[in-house]
Amino acid sequence: MPSSVRGPGPRPPRPTPIGRADSGPFVSRRAPGTRRSSGAGLSVEQRGRRNRWGLVVLVALLVLVVGRLVVLQGIDGAAYASAAEQDRLRTIPLAAIRGQILDRDGNPLAYTVDASKVVADPTVVRDPARTALALTTLLDVPVPELTEKLTDDSRYVVLATQLVPETADAVEALELAGVYLRDDPVRLYPVGAVGGQVVGFVGREGTGLAGIEQVFEEELSGTAGQRTVEVGSGGHPIPSGIDEVTEAVDGRDVTLTLDEDLQFVTDERLAEACADGATTRASAVVLEVATGRVAAMGSCPGYDPGSYSTTDPDLLGNPVVSDVFEPGSIMKAVTLAAAVEEGHATPDRVMTVDGHIEAGDRVVTDAHDHDPIDWTVTGILAKSSNVGTIMLAREVGDEKLEEYLRAFGVGEKSGIELPGESRGILQDSAEWSGVRAANVAIGQGVSVTTLQMASIYQAIANGGVRVEPRVVQSVTGADGRPAETPEPARTRVVSESTAEQMAYMLEAVVGPGGTAPLAQVEGFRVAGKTGTAQRANPECNCYAGGGYVTTFVGFAPADDPQYVVAVDLERPTSSAEGGQVAAPVFADVMRAALMADGVVPSGTARPEFRLTGAP
């Protein structure tokens, strides 16, 4: 019986699988759904062909990769490197130093000093809390406020402005990521409100907004420069990186005709006038007779250009050139000059003057009604007779009187280098009614600025030649040398003979029997005219309740005129005459002008004046 345990001995042959011969092809047993392994069943030739295609694909991919590397590193490499470099470049504006504004002796009225502002890019700041703590003492800004700014969503915040160089250097030394310095020049006005209305001011962005600062913005501002610098991840310059600078071109200096000392005296005297309890505004201007140059110009209340942002906006102008008013009797000089020039009057002509005169549907009186008086033309001016002046105006004629008013500059801008100048108001004579014609002759129904008022008397004092007023003496050129401004226009208004006769009659106003003895200046002969005019009341379109403007305009020395001073005071509740309140202000300012310029006292005595027809 065969045993179930195989013992030692030869191994029996394995049965041949069904369907397979020893020498035939191998046929695998695959489970249903399984794939044949790669290459299975391919001949040697087929496998070789496949390998060759794979090699081709591999080589093609290798060529593509290598080609791309060549393009990136060779052809496009410079462009990508440049783009990366550009991403690291920052362009920083460099502010130009604004030019100075100087008085005629070179004393600074406005100048600029270097300063910086601290700005930040919150997206670059690494640790806002620590950065705020590092800056709080230097910037004098609380940590919470700085932290809030440093965590802002924007990419630009201002942390502090107008830092002095020492503080700016300390901030820069900290090298805080995302914190930078930028130019932030500071405009200073060393004499404060002195001449402030002429000088003007600049806004927070450094642009002139008033006065000379505005008119000469282009000359004063200069041209900004820039610095292009390569920065690292913290936004600070890389020491060995790109650093290119286009230097700023500083602004040019503007020298004015103002005298700082005389301007100080003028401003101070106007402030005193405004402090009298009745005067709400006071203005004055000082002109050089021969040149028309403004030696002083101001109004009360004024303002300090360095504090313009905290000043009432209504005070940020220059009333001397922008505010108009009815001047009153100072305009009688124009009426009488026209009469003299046209041959209707001489200083000694005697006229019988009543205390009142009809004008259209109105009656015009002198300051006080009186019986008929035989006055000379000199007396009419010295006594400021409304009636006598209207009588002479009627002889001249409305059309001719208008011609003289315009020739003296009424109703036209003077051409001074200041913004906001008014033309004044002068209606065409063809439209004058009877009452308007009478009023214009005596300074009502016509409006002027303080500067126009002064210009009228400058022409008389200058032998009949009006010189356009100027407040700018020179502007520094590109070569650094002062370039004188063009000569102002000169217009002959009346003959030299007429001007001399007018100067004689105007001197009588300040002499015995005139209306302005308080305008006298010891040691000097003075000529001038008072004025007291009603102010229009816009609420009723009438004069009632409008108050008064009192004026005095004159020149000295009368025998050799050097300066004209015009003063006007706005007094809503007081009818005090110009000879009482404006004349003393004139005298103080004129005295200061003459003394400052070293003008020699008059060498001749005041003439005797014949005011009435009596021998």
C-alpha positions in Angstrom: 0.0 0.0 0.0 1.6 3.2 -1.0 2.7 5.4 1.8 1.4 9.1 2.0 4.8 10.3 3.1 7.3 10.9 0.3 10.6 9.4 1.1 14.0 10.0 -0.3 14.5 9.4 -4.0 14.1 11.1 -7.4 11.6 13.9 -7.6 8.9 13.0 -10.0 8.5 15.3 -13.0 6.0 18.3 -12.7 2.9 18.0 -14.9 2.9 20.2 -17.9 0.2 22.9 -17.6 -2.7 22.7 -20.0 -2.1 24.7 -23.2 1.6 25.1 -22.7 4.4 23.3 -24.5 7.9 23.4 -23.2 9.1 25.3 -26.2 6.0 27.4 -26.9 5.4 31.0 -25.9 4.6 31.8 -22.3 1.0 32.5 -21.6 0.3 33.9 -18.2 -2.7 33.1 -16.2 -4.2 36.5 -15.5 -7.1 37.2 -13.3 -10.0 38.6 -15.2 -9.8 42.5 -15.5 -6.1 42.7 -14.8 -3.7 44.6 -17.3 -0.8 43.2 -19.0 2.5 44.6 -17.7 4.3 47.2 -19.9 6.2 45.8 -22.7 4.6 42.5 -22.4 4.0 40.8 -25.7 6.3 43.4 -27.6 9.0 42.3 -29.8 12.5 43.5 -29.4 12.0 45.8 -32.4 8.9 47.3 -30.9 10.5 47.9 -27.6 13.5 49.6 -29.3 11.1 51.9 -31.2 9.3 52.9 -28.0 12.6 53.6 -26.2 13.8 55.8 -29.1 10.5 58.0 -28.9 10.9 58.3 -25.2 14.4 59.5 -25.6 13.2 62.1 -28.2 10.6 63.4 -25.7 13.1 63.5 -22.9 15.6 65.4 -25.0 12.9 67.8 -26.2 11.9 68.6 -22.6 15.6 69.0 -21.7 16.0 71.5 -24.6 12.9 73.4 -23.5 14.1 73.7 -19.9 17.7 74.7 -20.9 16.3 77.2 -23.5 14.1 78.7 -20.9 17.0 79.1 -18.5 19.0 80.7 -21.2 16.2 83.2 -21.9 15.7 84.0 -18.2 19.4 84.3 -17.3 20.7 85.6 -20.6 18.1 87.5 -22.7 15.5 88.5 -20.0 17.9 88.4 -17.1 18.7 92.1 -17.3 15.1 93.0 -17.5 14.2 90.9 -14.5 17.2 92.2 -12.6 16.1 95.8 -13.5 12.6 95.1 -12.4 13.8 93.8 -9.1 16.0 96.8 -8.7 13.2 99.2 -9.6 11.1 97.6 -6.9 13.8 98.6 -4.4 14.1 102.2 -5.7 12.4 105.0 -3.9 12.1 108.6 -5.2 12.2 111.2 -2.4 11.2 114.8 -3.2 13.7 117.4 -2.1 12.1 120.8 -1.2 13.6 124.0 -2.5 14.2 126.7 0.1 11.8 129.5 -0.4 13.3 132.9 -1.1 13.4 135.6 1.5 11.2 138.7 1.6 13.3 141.7 2.7 12.8 145.3 3.5 14.6 148.0 1.5 17.6 147.8 3.8 17.9 144.0 3.6 16.2 143.2 6.9 14.3 139.9 6.6 10.5 140.1 6.8 10.1 136.4 5.8 12.5 133.5 5.4 12.6 129.7 5.4 14.6 127.3 7.6 15.2 123.6 7.0 12.9 121.2 8.9 11.6 117.6 8.4 8.5 115.6 8.9 8.3 112.0 10.0 6.2 109.7 7.9 5.6 106.0 8.0 4.4 103.1 5.9 2.4 100.9 8.4 2.7 97.9 6.0 6.5 97.9 6.5 6.6 98.7 10.3 7.5 95.4 12.0 6.5 96.2 15.6 4.1 99.2 15.9 4.2 99.2 19.7 7.9 99.2 20.0 8.3 101.8 17.2 5.8 104.1 18.9 7.7 103.7 22.2 11.0 104.6 20.5 9.5 107.8 18.9 7.2 109.2 21.6 9.8 111.3 23.3 11.5 112.6 20.2 8.2 113.5 18.5 6.4 114.6 21.7 3.4 112.5 20.6 1.7 110.0 23.0 2.3 106.3 22.4 -1.3 105.5 21.8 -1.6 108.1 19.1 1.5 106.9 17.4 0.4 103.2 17.7 -2.9 104.0 16.1 -1.2 105.7 13.2 1.3 102.9 12.8 -1.5 100.3 12.5 -3.4 102.3 10.0 -4.6 100.5 6.8 -2.9 103.1 4.5 0.6 103.1 3.3 1.4 106.7 4.2 0.8 108.4 7.5 2.4 111.6 9.0 3.7 111.1 12.5 5.1 114.6 13.1 5.9 117.8 11.2 8.4 120.6 11.2 11.1 118.9 13.2 14.4 120.8 13.8 17.5 119.2 12.2 18.8 117.9 15.5 15.5 115.9 16.2 15.4 114.7 12.6 18.9 113.3 12.9 18.0 111.5 16.1 15.0 109.9 14.4 17.0 108.9 11.4 19.7 107.3 13.7 17.0 104.9 15.1 16.7 103.2 11.6 13.2 102.1 12.3 11.6 99.9 9.7 8.9 101.7 7.8 9.7 105.1 9.3 11.1 107.8 7.1 12.1 111.5 7.0 10.9 114.0 4.4 11.6 117.7 3.8 9.2 120.0 5.6 10.6 123.6 5.5 9.3 126.1 7.9 8.4 129.7 6.9 9.2 132.3 9.6 8.1 135.9 9.9 10.7 137.4 12.4 8.9 140.8 12.9 5.4 139.3 13.3 2.6 141.5 12.3 4.9 144.4 11.1 4.1 144.7 7.4 2.2 141.4 7.6 -0.6 142.6 5.3 1.9 143.4 2.6 4.1 140.3 3.0 1.2 137.9 3.2 1.6 134.2 4.1 2.1 130.7 2.8 -0.3 127.8 3.4 0.5 124.4 4.9 1.7 123.1 1.6 4.1 126.0 1.2 2.2 127.9 -1.4 1.7 131.7 -1.2 -1.9 132.6 -0.3 -1.7 136.4 0.3 0.3 139.5 -0.3 3.8 139.3 -1.9 3.9 135.6 -1.0 1.1 135.1 -3.4 2.0 137.5 -6.2 5.6 136.3 -6.4 4.9 132.6 -5.8 6.9 131.6 -8.9 10.0 133.6 -8.0 10.0 132.7 -4.3 9.2 129.0 -4.5 12.1 127.8 -6.6 12.1 124.3 -8.2 12.0 121.1 -6.1 14.6 118.4 -6.6 14.6 114.7 -6.0 16.7 111.8 -4.6 16.4 108.3 -6.1 17.8 105.7 -3.6 17.9 101.9 -3.3 16.3 100.7 -0.1 16.3 97.4 1.8 13.4 95.6 3.4 12.9 98.2 6.1 12.7 101.0 3.6 16.1 102.5 4.5 18.9 103.2 2.0 21.3 100.4 1.2 24.8 101.9 1.8 26.3 100.5 -1.4 23.1 100.8 -3.5 21.9 103.4 -6.0 21.8 107.0 -4.7 21.2 109.7 -7.3 20.3 113.3 -6.5 18.8 116.1 -8.6 19.4 119.1 -6.5 16.6 121.6 -5.8 16.9 125.1 -7.0 16.2 127.5 -4.2 13.7 130.4 -4.6 14.8 134.0 -5.3 14.7 136.8 -2.8 12.2 139.7 -3.2 13.2 143.0 -1.7 10.4 145.4 -0.9 10.4 149.2 -0.7 9.1 149.1 2.9 11.2 150.5 5.7 10.9 148.1 8.6 11.3 150.8 11.3 8.9 153.1 9.7 6.4 150.3 9.2 6.7 149.5 12.9 5.9 153.1 13.8 3.0 153.2 11.4 1.5 149.9 12.6 1.9 151.0 16.2 0.3 154.4 15.6 -2.7 152.8 13.9 -3.1 150.3 16.7 -3.3 153.3 19.1 -6.0 154.9 16.9 -8.0 151.6 17.0 -7.8 151.6 20.8 -9.7 154.9 21.2 -13.1 153.1 21.6 -14.6 154.8 18.5 -12.4 153.7 15.7 -13.0 150.2 14.3 -10.5 150.3 11.5 -7.6 152.5 10.6 -5.4 152.5 7.6 -2.3 154.4 6.4 0.2 154.4 3.6 3.4 156.3 3.1 4.7 157.1 -0.4 7.9 158.5 -1.7 6.9 161.5 -3.7 9.5 161.2 -6.5 9.3 157.5 -7.0 5.9 156.4 -5.9 7.5 153.7 -3.7 5.6 152.5 -0.7 7.7 153.1 2.5 5.0 151.8 4.8 1.5 150.4 4.5 -0.8 148.9 7.1 -4.2 148.7 8.7 -5.6 148.0 12.1 -6.5 145.4 13.0 -3.7 143.6 11.3 -2.4 140.0 11.6 0.8 138.0 12.1 1.5 135.9 9.0 3.0 133.2 11.2 -0.4 132.8 12.9 -2.7 133.2 10.0 -4.5 129.9 10.6 -5.8 131.1 13.9 -6.8 134.6 12.6 -10.3 135.7 11.7 -10.4 135.1 7.9 -12.0 138.6 7.4 -8.7 140.1 8.6 -6.4 138.3 6.2 -6.6 140.9 3.4 -5.0 144.3 2.9 -7.6 147.0 3.3 -5.2 149.7 2.0 -5.7 148.3 -1.5 -8.9 146.4 -1.3 -11.4 148.3 0.9 -13.1 151.3 -0.6 -14.9 154.2 1.1 -16.2 157.6 0.2 -13.3 159.9 1.1 -15.1 163.2 1.7 -13.3 166.5 1.4 -9.9 165.3 0.5 -11.4 164.9 -3.0 -11.8 168.7 -3.2 -8.2 168.9 -4.1 -9.0 167.2 -7.4 -12.0 169.5 -8.1 -9.9 172.6 -7.4 -6.9 171.3 -9.4 -9.3 170.9 -12.4 -10.6 174.4 -11.9 -7.1 175.9 -11.8 -5.8 173.8 -14.7 -8.9 174.8 -16.8 -8.4 178.5 -16.0 -11.4 178.9 -13.8 -9.5 179.6 -10.6 -6.4 181.0 -9.0 -5.6 180.9 -5.3 -6.6 184.6 -4.8 -9.8 184.6 -6.8 -12.6 185.8 -4.6 -16.0 184.1 -4.7 -19.1 184.9 -2.7 -20.1 181.7 -1.1 -23.5 181.1 0.5 -24.0 178.6 3.3 -26.0 176.3 1.1 -26.6 175.4 -2.5 -29.4 173.5 -4.4 -28.3 170.2 -6.0 -31.1 168.5 -7.9 -33.8 167.9 -5.4 -31.5 168.3 -2.5 -29.8 171.1 -0.6 -26.1 170.8 0.2 -24.7 172.9 3.0 -21.3 173.7 4.4 -20.4 172.1 7.7 -22.4 174.9 9.3 -24.9 177.0 7.4 -23.8 180.7 7.2 -24.5 184.0 5.5 -22.7 184.7 2.3 -18.9 185.0 2.7 -16.3 186.4 0.3 -13.7 183.6 0.3 -10.7 183.3 -1.9 -10.3 179.9 -3.6 -7.6 179.3 -1.0 -10.1 180.1 1.7 -12.6 177.7 0.1 -10.1 174.9 0.4 -8.7 175.9 3.8 -12.2 176.1 5.3 -13.4 173.0 3.3 -16.4 174.8 1.9 -18.8 172.3 0.2 -20.7 175.1 -1.5 -17.7 176.9 -2.9 -16.3 173.7 -4.2 -19.6 172.8 -6.0 -19.6 176.2 -7.5 -16.2 175.7 -9.0 -17.1 172.1 -10.2 -20.0 173.5 -12.1 -17.7 175.9 -13.9 -15.4 172.9 -14.8 -18.3 170.7 -16.0 -19.2 167.2 -15.2 -17.5 165.5 -18.1 -14.2 167.5 -17.6 -14.3 166.8 -13.9 -14.6 163.1 -14.6 -11.6 163.3 -16.9 -9.4 164.7 -14.1 -10.7 162.2 -11.5 -9.7 159.3 -13.8 -6.4 161.0 -14.6 -5.6 161.1 -10.9 -6.3 157.4 -10.7 -9.9 157.3 -9.4 -11.9 154.4 -10.7 -8.8 152.5 -11.9 -6.3 150.1 -10.3 -3.0 151.7 -9.4 -1.0 148.7 -10.7 0.8 148.0 -7.4 2.2 144.5 -7.0 -0.4 143.3 -4.5 -3.4 141.0 -4.9 -7.0 142.0 -4.3 -6.7 145.6 -5.4 -10.0 147.4 -6.0 -10.7 149.9 -8.7 -12.8 152.0 -6.5 -16.1 153.4 -7.8 -16.6 156.2 -10.2 -19.8 156.4 -12.2 -19.7 157.8 -15.8 -20.5 161.5 -15.7 -23.2 161.0 -18.3 -25.2 159.2 -15.6 -24.7 161.8 -12.9 -27.8 163.4 -11.5 -27.7 166.9 -10.1 -27.2 165.7 -6.6 -24.6 163.1 -7.7 -22.6 165.7 -9.6 -22.5 167.9 -6.5 -21.6 165.0 -4.2 -18.8 163.8 -6.4 -17.1 167.2 -6.3 -16.9 167.0 -2.5 -16.0 163.4 -2.2 -19.4 161.7 -1.7 -20.9 159.4 -4.3 -17.4 158.3 -5.3 -15.2 155.6 -3.6 -11.5 155.1 -3.4 -8.9 153.0 -1.5 -6.4 154.5 0.9 -3.7 153.9 -1.7 -5.6 155.8 -4.4 -6.1 158.6 -2.0 -2.4 158.8 -1.4 -1.6 158.6 -5.1 -3.7 161.7 -5.8 -1.6 163.8 -3.4 1.6 162.2 -4.7 0.8 163.6 -8.1 0.2 167.1 -6.7 3.4 166.9 -4.6 5.4 165.7 -7.6 4.8 168.7 -9.8 1.6 167.3 -11.4 3.1 163.9 -12.4 1.5 160.8 -11.0 3.8 157.8 -10.6 2.3 154.4 -10.3 2.9 153.2 -6.7 5.3 150.3 -6.2 6.1 148.1 -3.3 8.7 145.8 -4.8 12.2 147.2 -5.2 14.0 144.2 -6.8 14.0 140.5 -7.3 17.1 138.4 -7.2 18.0 137.0 -10.6 19.2 133.6 -11.6 22.8 134.9 -11.2 22.1 135.8 -7.6 22.2 139.5 -8.2 19.2 141.8 -7.5 17.4 142.9 -10.6 15.6 146.2 -10.3 11.9 146.1 -11.2 10.8 148.0 -14.3 10.3 151.7 -13.9 6.7 152.6 -13.0 4.5 154.5 -15.5 4.4 158.2 -15.1 1.5 160.4 -16.1 1.3 164.1 -16.2 -2.1 165.0 -14.7 -1.8 168.8 -14.3 0.9 171.3 -15.1 3.7 172.1 -12.8 2.2 175.6 -12.3 -1.2 174.1 -11.2 0.6 171.7 -8.9 2.5 174.6 -7.2 -0.7 176.6 -6.7 -2.4 173.5 -5.2 0.5 172.9 -2.9 0.2 176.5 -1.7 -3.5 176.2 -1.0 -3.1 172.8 0.7 -0.5 174.3 3.0 -3.2 176.9 4.1 -5.3 174.0 5.3 -2.6 173.2 8.0 -1.9 176.9 8.7 -3.8 179.4 10.8 -7.5 179.4 10.1 -7.3 176.0 8.3 -9.1 172.8 9.4 -6.0 170.8 10.3 -3.5 172.6 12.6 -3.0 169.2 14.3 -1.3 168.0 11.2 1.7 170.2 11.7 5.2 168.7 12.1 7.6 170.8 14.0 10.4 172.1 11.8 8.7 171.2 8.5 6.1 172.9 6.3 3.2 170.6 5.7 0.4 170.6 3.1 -2.7 168.5 3.1 -6.4 168.1 3.4 -8.9 166.8 5.8 -12.0 164.8 5.0 -15.1 163.6 6.9 -17.5 161.5 4.9 -20.6 159.6 5.8 -20.4 155.8 5.3 -23.1 154.1 3.3 -25.4 151.9 5.3 -26.1 148.7 3.3 -29.1 147.9 5.5 -31.1 150.8 4.2 -29.1 151.8 1.1 -28.7 155.2 2.7 -26.3 157.1 4.9 -28.3 157.0 8.1 -26.7 154.9 10.7 -23.6 154.2 8.6 -21.2 156.1 10.7 -18.2 158.1 9.2 -14.8 157.9 7.7 -12.4 160.6 8.7 -9.3 161.2 6.6 -6.2 163.3 6.3 -3.8 163.2 3.3 -0.7 165.4 3.1 2.9 165.8 2.1 6.0 167.4 3.5 8.1 169.4 3.4 5.7 171.5 1.5 8.5 173.5 -0.1 10.4 170.3 -1.2 8.0 167.3 -0.9 9.6 164.0 0.0 6.7 161.9 1.5 3.0 161.6 1.2 1.1 160.1 4.1 -2.6 159.1 3.8 -4.7 158.2 6.9 -8.3 157.1 7.2 -10.3 156.0 10.2 -13.6 154.2 10.2 -15.7 155.5 13.1 -19.3 154.0 13.1 -20.6 156.2 15.9 -18.4 159.3 15.8 -18.6 162.3 13.5 -15.3 163.8 14.7 -13.6 165.6 11.8 -10.5 164.4 10.1 -8.6 167.4 11.4 -9.3 166.2 14.9 -8.5 162.5 14.8 -6.8 161.6 11.5 -4.5 164.6 11.3 -2.6 163.7 14.6 -2.0 160.2 13.2 -0.7 161.7 10.0 1.7 164.0 11.9 3.2 161.2 13.9 3.8 159.0 10.9 5.1 161.8 8.8 7.5 162.9 11.5 8.9 159.4 11.7 9.3 159.2 7.9 11.1 162.5 7.7 13.4 161.7 10.6 14.2 158.2 9.5 15.2 159.5 6.1 17.3 162.4 7.5 15.2 165.0 5.6 16.5 168.5 6.3 13.9 170.7 8.0 12.3 173.4 5.9 14.5 176.3 5.2 11.7 178.7 4.5 8.8 180.0 6.6 5.2 179.3 5.8 3.7 181.9 3.6 0.9 184.2 4.7 -2.4 183.0 3.2 -5.3 185.2 2.1 -8.5 183.3 2.9 -11.1 186.0 2.4 -11.8 188.8 0.1 -10.9 191.4 2.7 -7.5 193.0 1.9 
